[in-house]
Amino acid sequence: MSIYRNSIWFLKGLREYTKGGYVKAAKNFDPTDIEVDASKRNFMVTGANSGIGRSTALELAKRGGTVHLVCRSAERGKEAQEAIIKETKNDKVHLHLVDMSQPKEILKFTTQFVESGAPLDTLVNNAGTMVNQRETTDDKLEKNFATNTLGTYILSTELIPALEKSKCRPRIVTVSSGGMLVMKLDSNDLQFEQVRNFDGTFAYAQNKRQQVVMVRRWALQYPNISFSSMHPGWADTPAVQNSMPDFHRRMQDKLRTPEQGADTIVWLCLSEKALKCPNGSFFQDRVVVSEHLPLAHTRSSDADELQLISRLEEMTKTFKNQL
Ligand SMILES: NC(=O)c1ccc[n+]([C@@H]2O[C@H](COP(=O)([O-])OP(=O)(O)OC[C@H]3O[C@@H](n4cnc5c(N)ncnc54)[C@H](OP(=O)(O)O)[C@@H]3O)[C@@H](O)[C@H]2O)c1
């Protein structure tokens, strides 16, 4: 990550990613875009027990939608499910326990979900992590990569058969991060085996870049589905408190609420305007924004992007064979 890229990015963040940035951007929002009756729509939100994902699930439930919460903790998931049902009086809120860093768990879940014939119109890939020390899962996968990239890839691609049956235009919304703007895709070292000193922020930013590339590639591969990636801004959530304590302490007063962070996700899930934007775009505050900072040299080649997809596909096959 170059000093130039980081400095430009941080100044941009102070202007745009903060609470102040949200309030400024929100002056151009049309509130009617998300005043939608979602009672016939079916949503799935990962990491729905906390922060931005929980706010998203609550907003979708408020509009009458069926909402599948995908969480890793039974206790935290149940608490969120009960609170959302209580607040919205919508009992079509279902809990599924899936650890997004465990490919075989995801595959078992998606197989059951697709075979059940349960309808699905919109998937929100929100679950995300920033693990600062190098940790590996039982499958010997680096934990940030397993959760943010491979988990997102497997869940999305395996749910496509369910989404393709949707009676409206199906959507997949992936919560990336503006942090990816400082990072060029590296599809050779997906699990950070070649880096000398492991750095969680670096791994996270690379994963978030990978998500944006995956989304753009999926949009080409599955034109009948609407794909978007987005940056929620800097929001005050447990992830920021726990993984970036210094940043949280310094920026606390400027951070967005989880609701403000969730706004563009809700808009991407519900609005008709979102469907008119180019498929596979990256969004911030309800508008398409560039995936690159000026002069940052972060564009990747077709070959590198295809290599990422084919590595993820190979890994998915390997885990399917282990079931
Ligand atoms: N907040 C920000 O400023 C910001 C900025 C840019 C991008 N984002 C992105 O926004 C998304 C939501 O994060 P947040 O800020 O709302 O943080 P959060 O409140 O900590 O929520 C993260 C959610 O992801 C879940 N999760 C993490 N690892 C998981 C796993 N292996 N399996 C299943 N679920 C898992 C967490 O579950 P547990 O509760 O069980 O841990 C939690 O529900 C993330 O993708 C994050 O990268 C956030």
The ligand as a MOL file (V3000), in Angstrom:
LIG
                    3D

  0  0  0     0  0            999 V3000
M  V30 BEGIN CTAB
M  V30 COUNTS 48 52 0 0 0
M  V30 BEGIN ATOM
M  V30 1 N -18.3240 -0.5730 10.1040 0
M  V30 2 C -17.5990 -0.0510 9.1330 0
M  V30 3 O -17.1000 1.0870 9.2390 0
M  V30 4 C -17.3910 -0.8060 7.8670 0
M  V30 5 C -16.6860 -0.1800 6.8270 0
M  V30 6 C -16.5120 -0.8650 5.6330 0
M  V30 7 C -17.0360 -2.1300 5.4840 0
M  V30 8 N -17.7020 -2.7300 6.5150 0 CHG=1
M  V30 9 C -18.2300 -4.0720 6.3070 0
M  V30 10 O -19.5440 -4.1490 6.7910 0
M  V30 11 C -19.8560 -5.5080 7.0900 0
M  V30 12 C -20.5490 -5.5780 8.4310 0
M  V30 13 O -19.6470 -5.2280 9.4560 0
M  V30 14 P -20.0460 -4.3300 10.7010 0
M  V30 15 O -19.1880 -3.1390 10.6620 0
M  V30 16 O -21.5080 -4.2010 10.7830 0 CHG=-1
M  V30 17 O -19.4480 -5.2170 11.8970 0
M  V30 18 P -20.1450 -6.1500 12.9870 0
M  V30 19 O -21.2090 -5.3940 13.7010 0
M  V30 20 O -19.0440 -6.7250 13.7890 0
M  V30 21 O -20.8300 -7.2620 12.1000 0
M  V30 22 C -20.1110 -8.2650 11.4430 0
M  V30 23 C -21.0460 -9.4380 11.3010 0
M  V30 24 O -20.3730 -10.4650 10.5680 0
M  V30 25 C -20.4960 -11.6620 11.3190 0
M  V30 26 N -19.4270 -12.5980 11.0570 0
M  V30 27 C -18.0900 -12.4130 11.1730 0
M  V30 28 N -17.4420 -13.5540 10.9020 0
M  V30 29 C -18.3910 -14.4810 10.6080 0
M  V30 30 C -18.3640 -15.8440 10.2690 0
M  V30 31 N -17.2160 -16.5320 10.1820 0
M  V30 32 N -19.5410 -16.4790 10.0350 0
M  V30 33 C -20.7110 -15.8270 10.1270 0
M  V30 34 N -20.8080 -14.5360 10.4620 0
M  V30 35 C -19.6550 -13.8720 10.7080 0
M  V30 36 C -20.4800 -11.2070 12.7650 0
M  V30 37 O -20.9380 -12.2450 13.6140 0
M  V30 38 P -20.5570 -12.2740 15.1870 0
M  V30 39 O -21.4400 -11.2540 15.8560 0
M  V30 40 O -20.8590 -13.6620 15.5660 0
M  V30 41 O -19.1080 -11.9080 15.2880 0
M  V30 42 C -21.4240 -10.0250 12.6670 0
M  V30 43 O -22.7510 -10.4500 12.6460 0
M  V30 44 C -18.5440 -6.2680 7.0120 0
M  V30 45 O -18.4610 -6.9660 5.7920 0
M  V30 46 C -17.5000 -5.1690 7.0640 0
M  V30 47 O -16.3160 -5.5510 6.4200 0
M  V30 48 C -17.8930 -2.0900 7.6970 0
M  V30 END ATOM
M  V30 BEGIN BOND
M  V30 1 1 1 2
M  V30 2 2 2 3
M  V30 3 1 2 4
M  V30 4 1 4 5
M  V30 5 2 4 48
M  V30 6 2 5 6
M  V30 7 1 6 7
M  V30 8 2 7 8
M  V30 9 1 8 9
M  V30 10 1 8 48
M  V30 11 1 9 10
M  V30 12 1 9 46
M  V30 13 1 10 11
M  V30 14 1 11 12
M  V30 15 1 11 44
M  V30 16 1 12 13
M  V30 17 1 13 14
M  V30 18 2 14 15
M  V30 19 1 14 16
M  V30 20 1 14 17
M  V30 21 1 17 18
M  V30 22 2 18 19
M  V30 23 1 18 20
M  V30 24 1 18 21
M  V30 25 1 21 22
M  V30 26 1 22 23
M  V30 27 1 23 24
M  V30 28 1 23 42
M  V30 29 1 24 25
M  V30 30 1 25 26
M  V30 31 1 25 36
M  V30 32 1 26 27
M  V30 33 1 26 35
M  V30 34 2 27 28
M  V30 35 1 28 29
M  V30 36 1 29 30
M  V30 37 2 29 35
M  V30 38 1 30 31
M  V30 39 2 30 32
M  V30 40 1 32 33
M  V30 41 2 33 34
M  V30 42 1 34 35
M  V30 43 1 36 37
M  V30 44 1 36 42
M  V30 45 1 37 38
M  V30 46 2 38 39
M  V30 47 1 38 40
M  V30 48 1 38 41
M  V30 49 1 42 43
M  V30 50 1 44 45
M  V30 51 1 44 46
M  V30 52 1 46 47
M  V30 END BOND
M  V30 END CTAB
M  END
